[in-house]
Amino acid sequence: MYNIEDFGALRDCGVSATSAIAAAVAAASREGGGTVYVPAGTFHTGSVRLGSNIELHLSPGSC
């Protein structure tokens, strides 16, 4: 599991989390797949491309 906060995403502050989410997806891809975890809170992002075997898990209360 790849928590986007471990890759630098900041919740509830208005700072873009796009690069942190992309880094979490890239880390999961390097390992052959996995779950990118978005914890509760507000994260601002642009588009992010998910690869094969990548699951995006949005926790209750995340947006």
All heavy atoms as a GROMACS GRO file, in nm:
protein
  439
    1MET      N    1   0.085  -0.117   0.000
    1MET     CA    2   0.000   0.000   0.000
    1MET      C    3   0.090   0.124   0.000
    1MET      O    4   0.187   0.130   0.073
    1MET     CB    5  -0.092   0.001   0.121
    1MET     CG    6  -0.186   0.117   0.117
    1MET     SD    7  -0.336   0.106   0.214
    1MET     CE    8  -0.405  -0.049   0.171
    2TYR      N    9   0.055   0.220  -0.082
    2TYR     CA   10   0.134   0.341  -0.101
    2TYR      C   11   0.050   0.462  -0.061
    2TYR      O   12  -0.037   0.506  -0.135
    2TYR     CB   13   0.179   0.352  -0.247
    2TYR     CG   14   0.262   0.233  -0.288
    2TYR    CD1   15   0.201   0.117  -0.336
    2TYR    CD2   16   0.399   0.236  -0.277
    2TYR    CE1   17   0.278   0.007  -0.372
    2TYR    CE2   18   0.476   0.126  -0.312
    2TYR     CZ   19   0.414   0.012  -0.359
    2TYR     OH   20   0.490  -0.097  -0.394
    3ASN      N   21   0.073   0.512   0.059
    3ASN     CA   22   0.000   0.626   0.112
    3ASN      C   23   0.055   0.754   0.049
    3ASN      O   24   0.176   0.780   0.058
    3ASN     CB   25   0.015   0.630   0.265
    3ASN     CG   26  -0.068   0.736   0.331
    3ASN    OD1   27  -0.093   0.842   0.275
    3ASN    ND2   28  -0.110   0.710   0.452
    4ILE      N   29  -0.031   0.833  -0.011
    4ILE     CA   30   0.016   0.953  -0.081
    4ILE      C   31   0.084   1.052   0.014
    4ILE      O   32   0.170   1.129  -0.029
    4ILE     CB   33  -0.095   1.021  -0.162
    4ILE    CG1   34  -0.207   1.074  -0.073
    4ILE    CG2   35  -0.149   0.927  -0.270
    4ILE    CD1   36  -0.307   1.163  -0.144
    5GLU      N   37   0.049   1.049   0.142
    5GLU     CA   38   0.115   1.138   0.237
    5GLU      C   39   0.263   1.100   0.256
    5GLU      O   40   0.345   1.186   0.284
    5GLU     CB   41   0.043   1.139   0.371
    5GLU     CG   42  -0.092   1.210   0.362
    5GLU     CD   43  -0.162   1.219   0.494
    5GLU    OE1   44  -0.172   1.116   0.565
    5GLU    OE2   45  -0.207   1.330   0.528
    6ASP      N   46   0.295   0.973   0.238
    6ASP     CA   47   0.434   0.929   0.246
    6ASP      C   48   0.517   0.983   0.129
    6ASP      O   49   0.640   0.980   0.133
    6ASP     CB   50   0.443   0.776   0.248
    6ASP     CG   51   0.384   0.715   0.373
    6ASP    OD1   52   0.370   0.787   0.475
    6ASP    OD2   53   0.350   0.596   0.369
    7PHE      N   54   0.449   1.031   0.025
    7PHE     CA   55   0.516   1.086  -0.093
    7PHE      C   56   0.505   1.238  -0.100
    7PHE      O   57   0.534   1.298  -0.202
    7PHE     CB   58   0.459   1.021  -0.220
    7PHE     CG   59   0.492   0.874  -0.229
    7PHE    CD1   60   0.412   0.780  -0.167
    7PHE    CD2   61   0.606   0.831  -0.294
    7PHE    CE1   62   0.444   0.644  -0.172
    7PHE    CE2   63   0.639   0.696  -0.300
    7PHE     CZ   64   0.558   0.604  -0.238
    8GLY      N   65   0.461   1.299   0.011
    8GLY     CA   66   0.461   1.444   0.022
    8GLY      C   67   0.328   1.514   0.006
    8GLY      O   68   0.323   1.637   0.010
    9ALA      N   69   0.218   1.441  -0.011
    9ALA     CA   70   0.087   1.506  -0.024
    9ALA      C   71   0.048   1.568   0.110
    9ALA      O   72   0.066   1.508   0.216
    9ALA     CB   73  -0.019   1.405  -0.066
   10LEU      N   74  -0.005   1.690   0.103
   10LEU     CA   75  -0.049   1.761   0.222
   10LEU      C   76  -0.200   1.775   0.219
   10LEU      O   77  -0.256   1.823   0.121
   10LEU     CB   78   0.016   1.899   0.229
   10LEU     CG   79   0.168   1.901   0.231
   10LEU    CD1   80   0.219   2.044   0.220
   10LEU    CD2   81   0.221   1.833   0.356
   11ARG      N   82  -0.265   1.734   0.327
   11ARG     CA   83  -0.412   1.741   0.331
   11ARG      C   84  -0.459   1.877   0.379
   11ARG      O   85  -0.393   1.944   0.457
   11ARG     CB   86  -0.469   1.629   0.417
   11ARG     CG   87  -0.455   1.651   0.565
   11ARG     CD   88  -0.522   1.546   0.648
   11ARG     NE   89  -0.438   1.427   0.657
   11ARG     CZ   90  -0.482   1.310   0.696
   11ARG    NH1   91  -0.605   1.293   0.734
   11ARG    NH2   92  -0.400   1.208   0.700
   12ASP      N   93  -0.576   1.915   0.329
   12ASP     CA   94  -0.649   2.032   0.377
   12ASP      C   95  -0.571   2.163   0.372
   12ASP      O   96  -0.592   2.250   0.456
   12ASP     CB   97  -0.700   2.008   0.520
   12ASP     CG   98  -0.787   1.884   0.533
   12ASP    OD1   99  -0.861   1.854   0.436
   12ASP    OD2  100  -0.781   1.817   0.637
   13CYS      N  101  -0.482   2.178   0.275
   13CYS     CA  102  -0.405   2.303   0.274
   13CYS      C  103  -0.406   2.374   0.139
   13CYS      O  104  -0.354   2.484   0.129
   13CYS     CB  105  -0.261   2.277   0.318
   13CYS     SG  106  -0.167   2.185   0.198
   14GLY      N  107  -0.461   2.315   0.036
   14GLY     CA  108  -0.467   2.380  -0.094
   14GLY      C  109  -0.345   2.362  -0.182
   14GLY      O  110  -0.343   2.408  -0.295
   15VAL      N  111  -0.241   2.296  -0.131
   15VAL     CA  112  -0.121   2.270  -0.210
   15VAL      C  113  -0.148   2.149  -0.299
   15VAL      O  114  -0.204   2.048  -0.253
   15VAL     CB  115   0.000   2.243  -0.118
   15VAL    CG1  116   0.122   2.201  -0.198
   15VAL    CG2  117   0.031   2.366  -0.035
   16SER      N  118  -0.109   2.156  -0.425
   16SER     CA  119  -0.133   2.045  -0.518
   16SER      C  120  -0.065   1.916  -0.472
   16SER      O  121   0.052   1.916  -0.433
   16SER     CB  122  -0.081   2.082  -0.657
   16SER     OG  123  -0.095   1.972  -0.744
   17ALA      N  124  -0.140   1.808  -0.479
   17ALA     CA  125  -0.088   1.675  -0.443
   17ALA      C  126  -0.058   1.592  -0.568
   17ALA      O  127  -0.025   1.474  -0.556
   17ALA     CB  128  -0.188   1.602  -0.354
   18THR      N  129  -0.066   1.653  -0.686
   18THR     CA  130  -0.050   1.579  -0.811
   18THR      C  131   0.084   1.506  -0.817
   18THR      O  132   0.087   1.386  -0.850
   18THR     CB  133  -0.064   1.673  -0.931
   18THR    OG1  134  -0.191   1.739  -0.925
   18THR    CG2  135  -0.055   1.597  -1.062
   19SER      N  136   0.193   1.572  -0.786
   19SER     CA  137   0.324   1.506  -0.796
   19SER      C  138   0.339   1.395  -0.692
   19SER      O  139   0.401   1.292  -0.720
   19SER     CB  140   0.438   1.607  -0.784
   19SER     OG  141   0.435   1.672  -0.659
   20ALA      N  142   0.282   1.412  -0.574
   20ALA     CA  143   0.289   1.308  -0.471
   20ALA      C  144   0.208   1.185  -0.514
   20ALA      O  145   0.253   1.071  -0.495
   20ALA     CB  146   0.238   1.361  -0.337
   21ILE      N  147   0.092   1.207  -0.571
   21ILE     CA  148   0.009   1.095  -0.618
   21ILE      C  149   0.080   1.024  -0.733
   21ILE      O  150   0.086   0.901  -0.736
   21ILE     CB  151  -0.131   1.144  -0.659
   21ILE    CG1  152  -0.205   1.200  -0.536
   21ILE    CG2  153  -0.211   1.030  -0.723
   21ILE    CD1  154  -0.333   1.274  -0.569
   22ALA      N  155   0.136   1.101  -0.825
   22ALA     CA  156   0.209   1.041  -0.938
   22ALA      C  157   0.329   0.961  -0.888
   22ALA      O  158   0.360   0.854  -0.941
   22ALA     CB  159   0.253   1.149  -1.036
   23ALA      N  160   0.398   1.011  -0.785
   23ALA     CA  161   0.513   0.939  -0.729
   23ALA      C  162   0.468   0.808  -0.663
   23ALA      O  163   0.536   0.705  -0.674
   23ALA     CB  164   0.586   1.026  -0.629
   24ALA      N  165   0.355   0.809  -0.595
   24ALA     CA  166   0.302   0.688  -0.534
   24ALA      C  167   0.263   0.586  -0.641
   24ALA      O  168   0.292   0.466  -0.627
   24ALA     CB  169   0.182   0.720  -0.445
   25VAL      N  170   0.201   0.633  -0.748
   25VAL     CA  171   0.166   0.544  -0.860
   25VAL      C  172   0.292   0.486  -0.923
   25VAL      O  173   0.299   0.366  -0.952
   25VAL     CB  174   0.081   0.620  -0.965
   25VAL    CG1  175   0.065   0.538  -1.092
   25VAL    CG2  176  -0.055   0.656  -0.908
   26ALA      N  177   0.394   0.568  -0.943
   26ALA     CA  178   0.520   0.521  -1.002
   26ALA      C  179   0.587   0.416  -0.913
   26ALA      O  180   0.638   0.316  -0.962
   26ALA     CB  181   0.614   0.639  -1.026
   27ALA      N  182   0.585   0.439  -0.782
   27ALA     CA  183   0.644   0.342  -0.690
   27ALA      C  184   0.570   0.209  -0.696
   27ALA      O  185   0.632   0.102  -0.699
   27ALA     CB  186   0.643   0.397  -0.547
   28ALA      N  187   0.438   0.215  -0.700
   28ALA     CA  188   0.360   0.092  -0.711
   28ALA      C  189   0.387   0.022  -0.844
   28ALA      O  190   0.400  -0.101  -0.849
   28ALA     CB  191   0.211   0.124  -0.697
   29SER      N  192   0.399   0.098  -0.951
   29SER     CA  193   0.426   0.040  -1.083
   29SER      C  194   0.561  -0.031  -1.086
   29SER      O  195   0.573  -0.139  -1.145
   29SER     CB  196   0.424   0.149  -1.190
   29SER     OG  197   0.294   0.198  -1.208
   30ARG      N  198   0.661   0.029  -1.022
   30ARG     CA  199   0.794  -0.034  -1.018
   30ARG      C  200   0.790  -0.170  -0.950
   30ARG      O  201   0.870  -0.258  -0.980
   30ARG     CB  202   0.894   0.056  -0.947
   30ARG     CG  203   0.943   0.172  -1.030
   30ARG     CD  204   1.062   0.242  -0.968
   30ARG     NE  205   1.033   0.298  -0.836
   30ARG     CZ  206   0.981   0.419  -0.816
   30ARG    NH1  207   0.950   0.496  -0.920
   30ARG    NH2  208   0.960   0.463  -0.694
   31GLU      N  209   0.697  -0.187  -0.857
   31GLU     CA  210   0.684  -0.313  -0.783
   31GLU      C  211   0.586  -0.409  -0.850
   31GLU      O  212   0.553  -0.511  -0.792
   31GLU     CB  213   0.641  -0.284  -0.639
   31GLU     CG  214   0.741  -0.204  -0.560
   31GLU     CD  215   0.874  -0.277  -0.543
   31GLU    OE1  216   0.874  -0.400  -0.522
   31GLU    OE2  217   0.979  -0.211  -0.554
   32GLY      N  218   0.535  -0.372  -0.965
   32GLY     CA  219   0.444  -0.460  -1.038
   32GLY      C  220   0.298  -0.436  -1.006
   32GLY      O  221   0.211  -0.508  -1.052
   33GLY      N  222   0.268  -0.336  -0.926
   33GLY     CA  223   0.130  -0.303  -0.892
   33GLY      C  224   0.113  -0.283  -0.743
   33GLY      O  225   0.204  -0.308  -0.665
   34GLY      N  226  -0.004  -0.237  -0.706
   34GLY     CA  227  -0.033  -0.213  -0.566
   34GLY      C  228  -0.148  -0.115  -0.550
   34GLY      O  229  -0.211  -0.075  -0.648
   35THR      N  230  -0.171  -0.077  -0.427
   35THR     CA  231  -0.280   0.014  -0.394
   35THR      C  232  -0.225   0.150  -0.355
   35THR      O  233  -0.140   0.159  -0.265
   35THR     CB  234  -0.364  -0.042  -0.278
   35THR    OG1  235  -0.418  -0.168  -0.318
   35THR    CG2  236  -0.478   0.052  -0.241
   36VAL      N  237  -0.271   0.254  -0.422
   36VAL     CA  238  -0.238   0.391  -0.386
   36VAL      C  239  -0.351   0.438  -0.296
   36VAL      O  240  -0.468   0.439  -0.334
   36VAL     CB  241  -0.224   0.480  -0.511
   36VAL    CG1  242  -0.204   0.625  -0.472
   36VAL    CG2  243  -0.108   0.431  -0.597
   37TYR      N  244  -0.314   0.474  -0.174
   37TYR     CA  245  -0.410   0.505  -0.068
   37TYR      C  246  -0.421   0.655  -0.046
   37TYR      O  247  -0.322   0.723  -0.026
   37TYR     CB  248  -0.362   0.437   0.061
   37TYR     CG  249  -0.442   0.470   0.184
   37TYR    CD1  250  -0.567   0.415   0.203
   37TYR    CD2  251  -0.390   0.554   0.281
   37TYR    CE1  252  -0.641   0.444   0.317
   37TYR    CE2  253  -0.463   0.584   0.395
   37TYR     CZ  254  -0.588   0.528   0.412
   37TYR     OH  255  -0.660   0.558   0.525
   38VAL      N  256  -0.546   0.705  -0.052
   38VAL     CA  257  -0.575   0.845  -0.025
   38VAL      C  258  -0.650   0.850   0.109
   38VAL      O  259  -0.764   0.805   0.117
   38VAL     CB  260  -0.660   0.909  -0.137
   38VAL    CG1  261  -0.689   1.055  -0.106
   38VAL    CG2  262  -0.590   0.894  -0.272
   39PRO      N  263  -0.586   0.903   0.214
   39PRO     CA  264  -0.653   0.909   0.345
   39PRO      C  265  -0.762   1.016   0.347
   39PRO      O  266  -0.775   1.096   0.252
   39PRO     CB  267  -0.539   0.944   0.441
   39PRO     CG  268  -0.438   1.012   0.358
   39PRO     CD  269  -0.450   0.955   0.219
   40ALA      N  270  -0.837   1.021   0.455
   40ALA     CA  271  -0.941   1.122   0.470
   40ALA      C  272  -0.880   1.261   0.465
   40ALA      O  273  -0.768   1.283   0.511
   40ALA     CB  274  -1.015   1.102   0.602
   41GLY      N  275  -0.950   1.354   0.406
   41GLY     CA  276  -0.904   1.491   0.394
   41GLY      C  277  -0.923   1.540   0.251
   41GLY      O  278  -0.964   1.464   0.163
   42THR      N  279  -0.892   1.665   0.229
   42THR     CA  280  -0.903   1.725   0.097
   42THR      C  281  -0.763   1.735   0.036
   42THR      O  282  -0.672   1.791   0.096
   42THR     CB  283  -0.965   1.865   0.105
   42THR    OG1  284  -1.096   1.853   0.162
   42THR    CG2  285  -0.975   1.930  -0.032
   43PHE      N  286  -0.749   1.677  -0.083
   43PHE     CA  287  -0.624   1.682  -0.158
   43PHE      C  288  -0.654   1.740  -0.295
   43PHE      O  289  -0.741   1.691  -0.366
   43PHE     CB  290  -0.564   1.541  -0.173
   43PHE     CG  291  -0.524   1.479  -0.042
   43PHE    CD1  292  -0.613   1.400   0.028
   43PHE    CD2  293  -0.399   1.502   0.011
   43PHE    CE1  294  -0.577   1.343   0.149
   43PHE    CE2  295  -0.361   1.446   0.132
   43PHE     CZ  296  -0.451   1.367   0.201
   44HIS      N  297  -0.582   1.844  -0.333
   44HIS     CA  298  -0.601   1.907  -0.464
   44HIS      C  299  -0.507   1.841  -0.564
   44HIS      O  300  -0.389   1.824  -0.537
   44HIS     CB  301  -0.570   2.057  -0.455
   44HIS     CG  302  -0.666   2.129  -0.366
   44HIS    ND1  303  -0.785   2.181  -0.411
   44HIS    CD2  304  -0.663   2.155  -0.233
   44HIS    CE1  305  -0.849   2.236  -0.311
   44HIS    NE2  306  -0.777   2.222  -0.202
   45THR      N  307  -0.565   1.801  -0.679
   45THR     CA  308  -0.483   1.733  -0.780
   45THR      C  309  -0.533   1.761  -0.920
   45THR      O  310  -0.651   1.792  -0.941
   45THR     CB  311  -0.480   1.581  -0.754
   45THR    OG1  312  -0.389   1.520  -0.845
   45THR    CG2  313  -0.616   1.518  -0.768
   46GLY      N  314  -0.441   1.748  -1.013
   46GLY     CA  315  -0.475   1.749  -1.154
   46GLY      C  316  -0.491   1.603  -1.197
   46GLY      O  317  -0.505   1.514  -1.113
   47SER      N  318  -0.482   1.579  -1.325
   47SER     CA  319  -0.498   1.442  -1.374
   47SER      C  320  -0.374   1.359  -1.344
   47SER      O  321  -0.262   1.409  -1.344
   47SER     CB  322  -0.527   1.442  -1.524
   47SER     OG  323  -0.419   1.498  -1.594
   48VAL      N  324  -0.399   1.232  -1.314
   48VAL     CA  325  -0.293   1.136  -1.287
   48VAL      C  326  -0.329   1.009  -1.362
   48VAL      O  327  -0.444   0.964  -1.357
   48VAL     CB  328  -0.281   1.104  -1.136
   48VAL    CG1  329  -0.177   0.999  -1.110
   48VAL    CG2  330  -0.250   1.230  -1.057
   49ARG      N  331  -0.233   0.952  -1.432
   49ARG     CA  332  -0.258   0.829  -1.508
   49ARG      C  333  -0.221   0.708  -1.423
   49ARG      O  334  -0.109   0.698  -1.373
   49ARG     CB  335  -0.176   0.830  -1.636
   49ARG     CG  336  -0.206   0.711  -1.726
   49ARG     CD  337  -0.128   0.720  -1.855
   49ARG     NE  338  -0.163   0.841  -1.928
   49ARG     CZ  339  -0.249   0.844  -2.030
   49ARG    NH1  340  -0.306   0.734  -2.071
   49ARG    NH2  341  -0.275   0.957  -2.092
   50LEU      N  342  -0.318   0.617  -1.408
   50LEU     CA  343  -0.292   0.492  -1.337
   50LEU      C  344  -0.247   0.387  -1.437
   50LEU      O  345  -0.296   0.383  -1.549
   50LEU     CB  346  -0.418   0.443  -1.266
   50LEU     CG  347  -0.478   0.536  -1.160
   50LEU    CD1  348  -0.607   0.476  -1.106
   50LEU    CD2  349  -0.378   0.559  -1.049
   51GLY      N  350  -0.154   0.303  -1.397
   51GLY     CA  351  -0.107   0.196  -1.483
   51GLY      C  352  -0.177   0.065  -1.452
   51GLY      O  353  -0.268   0.059  -1.369
   52SER      N  354  -0.132  -0.039  -1.518
   52SER     CA  355  -0.186  -0.173  -1.494
   52SER      C  356  -0.157  -0.217  -1.351
   52SER      O  357  -0.052  -0.186  -1.294
   52SER     CB  358  -0.122  -0.274  -1.590
   52SER     OG  359  -0.153  -0.241  -1.722
   53ASN      N  360  -0.251  -0.286  -1.293
   53ASN     CA  361  -0.239  -0.344  -1.159
   53ASN      C  362  -0.228  -0.239  -1.049
   53ASN      O  363  -0.176  -0.267  -0.941
   53ASN     CB  364  -0.121  -0.441  -1.152
   53ASN     CG  365  -0.135  -0.554  -1.250
   53ASN    OD1  366  -0.242  -0.611  -1.265
   53ASN    ND2  367  -0.028  -0.585  -1.321
   54ILE      N  368  -0.275  -0.117  -1.074
   54ILE     CA  369  -0.275  -0.011  -0.974
   54ILE      C  370  -0.420   0.015  -0.933
   54ILE      O  371  -0.506   0.039  -1.017
   54ILE     CB  372  -0.214   0.120  -1.028
   54ILE    CG1  373  -0.074   0.098  -1.084
   54ILE    CG2  374  -0.215   0.227  -0.919
   54ILE    CD1  375   0.028   0.055  -0.982
   55GLU      N  376  -0.445   0.009  -0.804
   55GLU     CA  377  -0.577   0.039  -0.750
   55GLU      C  378  -0.568   0.170  -0.673
   55GLU      O  379  -0.473   0.192  -0.597
   55GLU     CB  380  -0.621  -0.072  -0.655
   55GLU     CG  381  -0.754  -0.046  -0.588
   55GLU     CD  382  -0.792  -0.155  -0.489
   55GLU    OE1  383  -0.753  -0.271  -0.509
   55GLU    OE2  384  -0.859  -0.122  -0.391
   56LEU      N  385  -0.667   0.256  -0.692
   56LEU     CA  386  -0.673   0.383  -0.619
   56LEU      C  387  -0.780   0.366  -0.512
   56LEU      O  388  -0.897   0.344  -0.542
   56LEU     CB  389  -0.708   0.498  -0.713
   56LEU     CG  390  -0.715   0.636  -0.649
   56LEU    CD1  391  -0.577   0.676  -0.595
   56LEU    CD2  392  -0.764   0.738  -0.750
   57HIS      N  393  -0.738   0.373  -0.386
   57HIS     CA  394  -0.832   0.356  -0.274
   57HIS      C  395  -0.857   0.491  -0.208
   57HIS      O  396  -0.763   0.552  -0.155
   57HIS     CB  397  -0.775   0.259  -0.169
   57HIS     CG  398  -0.863   0.246  -0.050
   57HIS    ND1  399  -0.970   0.160  -0.048
   57HIS    CD2  400  -0.862   0.309   0.070
   57HIS    CE1  401  -1.032   0.172   0.069
   57HIS    NE2  402  -0.967   0.261   0.142
   58LEU      N  403  -0.981   0.538  -0.215
   58LEU     CA  404  -1.022   0.664  -0.153
   58LEU      C  405  -1.090   0.631  -0.020
   58LEU      O  406  -1.194   0.565  -0.018
   58LEU     CB  407  -1.118   0.741  -0.242
   58LEU     CG  408  -1.065   0.776  -0.381
   58LEU    CD1  409  -1.175   0.840  -0.464
   58LEU    CD2  410  -0.944   0.864  -0.372
   59SER      N  411  -1.030   0.676   0.090
   59SER     CA  412  -1.087   0.653   0.222
   59SER      C  413  -1.215   0.734   0.240
   59SER      O  414  -1.229   0.840   0.179
   59SER     CB  415  -0.989   0.694   0.330
   59SER     OG  416  -0.875   0.612   0.326
   60PRO      N  417  -1.305   0.688   0.328
   60PRO     CA  418  -1.422   0.770   0.359
   60PRO      C  419  -1.374   0.907   0.410
   60PRO      O  420  -1.282   0.915   0.490
   60PRO     CB  421  -1.492   0.692   0.469
   60PRO     CG  422  -1.449   0.549   0.447
   60PRO     CD  423  -1.307   0.560   0.398
   61GLY      N  424  -1.434   1.012   0.360
   61GLY     CA  425  -1.397   1.146   0.399
   61GLY      C  426  -1.288   1.209   0.315
   61GLY      O  427  -1.247   1.321   0.340
   62SER      N  428  -1.241   1.136   0.215
   62SER     CA  429  -1.140   1.194   0.126
   62SER      C  430  -1.210   1.263   0.008
   62SER      O  431  -1.316   1.222  -0.034
   62SER     CB  432  -1.044   1.088   0.074
   62SER     OG  433  -1.110   0.994  -0.007
   63CYS      N  434  -1.149   1.368  -0.039
   63CYS     CA  435  -1.201   1.437  -0.157
   63CYS      C  436  -1.090   1.517  -0.219
   63CYS      O  437  -0.986   1.537  -0.166
   63CYS     CB  438  -1.321   1.525  -0.126
   63CYS     SG  439  -1.295   1.652  -0.004
   0.00000   0.00000   0.00000
